Amino acid sequence: MLNPKVSVIIPVYNLGEFLIRRCLDSCINQSYVNIELVVVNDGSTDNSPQIIEQYVANDSRIIAVHKKNEGLPFARKTGMEKATGNYFFHLDGDDSIPDDIICKMVQLAIDHSSDLVVGNRLLFQDGMVYKEYVYDVFGVGSGLEFLEFVLEKKLHYITGMLISRNIFAENFIDIKKEVSLGEDQYQLYQLCLFVKKAVSTNFVTYNYFINSESISQKKVDKKLFAKNQELYAHSVYELLSRFQYSTKVIYHLRLRILRALYLALHSSGSYVYDRKGSRKIVKNILKDILTDKSYKYFNKSFFLRCVVCLFLPFIPYFLKRNETRL
């Protein structure tokens, strides 16, 4: 296929005029014309819907979807259901893409007969480049090899990738509404197993923006954060029994699970979603790493995380018990 259609899926929630325009302008100004922009308004309460409709009126390639607020994972899922392209490209509404990048990525997909193309991404803070995340050293390989690469390099993003529609159409990729933090990772850990060939490029394919003022002013609900981390850990743990991963991937996923449970404990002091289930996961991981091939990846850091995740929830109980005795 020489001129495949690309669906750029853009979730929007209360972003404001400047952020939305920056995002949409970067898309409609692409040199590759066979694209559609599926803009999903996830129940915004500001003027975001009106701005989106202004763009729809001026460009027939833009499709607006207005829905009730259900969170980022379901907004992306809705966008994919409405999309008609041969490839999907996920773009968050407060980010942008460089000029001509869709054309370059499509050409790479054609040249290599690949179903996933990814490039480097720039992180902007206060209008300046803060960091660059590098994918180009991966080169060409299978989806499993790519998953091993992103886990090792901690590049857990689904945005900025050109992904064949067939990956989602021919396979079940689970999307959990409740997992609002780490939803990129959860999808990536699944879809990579269905990718036959992944290709990376040294082109910058994504501009990721951080608004430092909004982050500093945002209040974090510790219990909600802890619950989400637990949900993420339980969801990823389920994938270990659903798929046959390589030993290296299993090791890294176990680390991600333990990290999420540790963050949950650090945030709230105890498990708030499923205390019994979370402790059982840690026990099983500790048992598995001592009995299967991933034992060779075992190290002191891994062991300490297991101990903390197992016994930290009981520390407040014992402290309270000792105070009562005194």
Residue pairs with C-beta under 8 A, 6 or more apart in sequence:
1 86
1 110
2 110
3 34
4 34
4 85
4 86
4 87
4 106
4 109
4 110
5 34
5 35
5 36
5 84
5 85
5 86
5 87
6 32
6 34
6 35
6 36
6 85
6 86
6 87
6 88
6 89
6 102
6 106
6 162
7 35
7 36
7 37
7 38
7 79
7 80
7 83
7 84
7 85
7 87
7 88
7 89
7 165
8 27
8 35
8 36
8 37
8 38
8 89
8 91
8 102
9 38
9 40
9 76
9 79
9 80
9 83
9 88
9 89
9 90
9 91
10 23
10 24
10 27
10 37
10 38
10 39
10 40
10 79
10 91
10 92
10 93
11 40
11 42
11 72
11 75
11 76
11 79
11 92
11 93
12 20
12 39
12 40
12 41
12 42
12 44
12 48
12 52
12 75
12 93
13 41
13 42
13 43
13 44
13 48
13 69
13 72
13 75
13 93
14 44
14 45
14 46
14 48
15 23
15 44
15 46
15 48
15 93
15 94
16 46
16 47
16 48
17 47
17 51
19 93
19 94
19 209
20 48
20 51
20 52
20 93
21 51
22 96
23 91
23 92
23 93
23 94
23 95
23 96
24 37
24 39
24 55
24 62
25 96
26 96
26 97
26 98
26 99
26 207
27 35
27 37
27 91
27 97
28 37
28 55
28 59
28 61
28 62
29 99
30 97
30 99
30 100
30 101
30 102
30 103
31 99
31 100
31 102
31 103
32 100
32 102
32 103
32 106
35 61
35 85
35 102
36 61
36 62
36 63
36 83
36 84
36 85
37 55
37 59
37 61
37 62
37 63
38 63
38 65
38 79
38 82
38 83
39 52
39 55
39 56
39 62
39 63
39 64
39 65
39 93
40 65
40 67
40 75
40 76
40 78
40 79
40 82
41 48
41 49
41 52
41 64
41 65
41 66
41 67
42 67
42 68
42 69
42 70
42 71
42 72
42 74
42 75
43 67
43 68
43 69
43 70
49 64
49 66
52 62
52 64
53 64
55 62
56 62
56 63
56 64
63 82
65 78
65 79
65 82
67 75
67 78
70 177
71 177
71 180
72 180
72 183
73 175
73 176
73 177
73 179
73 180
73 183
73 187
74 175
74 177
76 90
76 175
76 183
77 175
80 88
80 168
83 165
85 165
86 164
86 165
87 106
87 109
87 162
87 163
87 164
87 165
88 162
88 163
88 164
88 165
88 168
89 97
89 102
89 105
89 160
89 161
89 162
89 163
90 158
90 159
90 160
90 161
90 163
91 97
91 159
91 160
91 206
92 159
92 208
94 209
94 211
95 159
95 206
95 207
95 208
95 209
96 207
96 209
97 160
97 205
97 206
97 207
98 203
98 204
98 205
98 206
98 207
101 119
101 203
101 204
101 205
102 162
104 201
104 203
105 117
105 119
105 162
105 201
105 203
105 205
106 162
108 114
108 117
108 162
108 199
108 201
109 115
109 117
109 162
109 164
109 199
112 140
112 197
112 199
113 197
114 140
114 196
114 197
114 198
114 199
115 163
115 164
115 166
115 167
115 195
115 196
115 197
115 198
116 143
116 146
116 161
116 162
116 163
116 164
116 167
116 192
116 195
116 197
116 198
116 199
117 161
117 162
117 198
117 199
117 200
117 201
118 135
118 138
118 146
118 160
118 161
118 162
118 198
118 199
118 200
118 201
118 205
119 135
119 136
119 160
119 200
119 201
119 202
119 203
119 204
119 205
119 206
120 132
120 133
120 134
120 135
120 136
120 201
120 202
120 203
120 204
120 205
121 132
121 133
121 135
121 157
121 160
121 204
121 205
121 206
121 207
121 208
122 129
122 131
122 132
122 133
122 204
122 206
122 207
122 208
123 129
123 130
123 131
123 132
123 133
123 208
123 210
124 130
124 207
124 208
124 209
124 210
125 209
125 210
125 212
126 212
130 210
132 204
133 155
133 157
134 153
135 155
135 200
135 201
136 200
136 201
136 202
137 200
138 145
138 146
138 149
138 198
138 200
139 199
139 200
140 197
140 198
140 199
140 200
141 149
141 197
141 198
142 195
142 196
142 197
142 198
143 191
143 192
143 193
143 194
143 195
143 196
143 197
143 198
144 192
144 193
144 245
144 246
144 249
145 198
146 192
146 195
146 198
147 188
147 189
147 192
147 193
147 245
147 249
148 246
148 248
148 249
148 252
149 155
150 156
150 188
150 192
151 248
151 249
151 252
151 253
151 256
152 248
152 252
156 182
156 184
156 185
156 188
157 184
157 188
157 206
158 184
158 187
158 188
158 191
159 184
159 206
159 208
160 205
160 206
161 205
163 191
167 173
167 191
167 194
167 195
168 191
170 194
171 191
171 194
173 187
173 190
173 191
174 186
174 190
174 235
175 183
175 186
175 187
176 183
176 186
176 231
176 235
178 228
178 231
179 186
179 228
179 231
179 232
179 235
180 228
181 225
181 228
181 229
181 232
182 228
182 229
182 232
182 260
185 232
185 236
185 256
186 232
186 235
186 236
186 239
189 236
189 239
189 253
190 239
190 243
192 198
193 243
193 245
222 267
222 268
223 267
223 268
223 272
225 263
225 264
225 267
225 268
226 263
226 264
226 265
226 267
226 268
226 271
226 272
226 273
227 264
227 272
227 273
229 260
229 261
229 263
229 264
229 267
230 260
230 261
230 264
230 271
230 272
230 273
230 274
230 278
231 273
232 260
233 256
233 257
233 258
233 260
233 261
233 264
233 278
233 281
234 273
234 274
234 277
234 278
234 281
236 253
236 256
236 257
236 260
237 257
237 281
239 245
239 253
240 250
240 253
240 254
245 253
247 293
247 294
247 297
248 297
250 294
251 294
251 297
254 285
254 288
254 289
254 294
254 302
255 302
255 305
257 281
257 285
258 282
258 285
258 302
258 305
258 306
258 309
259 305
261 271
261 278
261 281
261 282
261 309
262 305
262 308
262 309
264 271
264 272
264 273
264 278
265 271
265 308
265 309
265 312
265 313
269 313
269 316
270 313
270 316
271 278
271 279
271 313
275 313
278 309
279 309
279 310
279 313
282 306
282 309
282 310
283 310
285 306
286 303
286 306
286 310
288 294
289 295
289 297
289 298
289 302
290 298
